[in-house]
Amino acid sequence: FNVQQKPLFARRAEALSRIPHFWLQAIAHHPVLHALLTERDVDALRYLNQVSVIESEDLKSGYRIEMHFDENPYFTNSVLHKDFRYTDRSLCVTSSPIQWKEGKDLTKQDSSNSGKRRRGGDEETSFFSWFDVIDEMSGVAADQDSLLIAEIIKQELWVDPVRYYQSLPDDEVLDVDTKSWALGVVDGGAGP
């Protein structure tokens, strides 16, 4: 079943890649994920062009979440990933280290924003902190929040991203000019 879905997901990825800021808008409109975004995260996620969930062959041993980025002013990675592998008694979590550009590490508190809070009232923590693994040597470090975010991405965002793209956010997160690309999509063009 997993193998049969791959061509469908590839065609979907191709279609969604023609919509500017699709994945940013889908994440920003998700009822849980939007609360994890800071203003600086939103700017960095403008370069996100694809999200993928890759299941293990047997589906029970784990999965990988990949986020593909265009060249951007924040980090040099073109793909960020986080792997969740289940063994007999434990969960092993590994992720790609983010190669931050000089002075652009979003996981470090910006001194100009000290004391700033995100929409939920919590101290501002970057969405990109989710890629941090506490114990990189063993890979064992999935706290409940990290696992919850992974499951939301895998079970909700990945399964039906158009639903979240089209939904209204709880808070106004971004201002994307949808008219410019919609005209291109409606008349069969690829958009701007």
Secondary structure as UniProt FT lines:
FT   HELIX           2..16
FT   TURN            17..18
FT   TURN            20..21
FT   HELIX           22..29
FT   TURN            31..32
FT   HELIX           33..36
FT   HELIX           39..45
FT   TURN            46..47
FT   STRAND          48..55
FT   TURN            57..58
FT   STRAND          62..69
FT   STRAND          79..86
FT   STRAND          91..95
FT   TURN            102..103
FT   TURN            106..107
FT   HELIX           111..113
FT   TURN            114..115
FT   TURN            119..120
FT   HELIX           127..131
FT   TURN            136..138
FT   HELIX           144..152
FT   HELIX           153..157
FT   TURN            158..159
FT   HELIX           161..166
FT   HELIX           178..186
FT   TURN            187..188
//
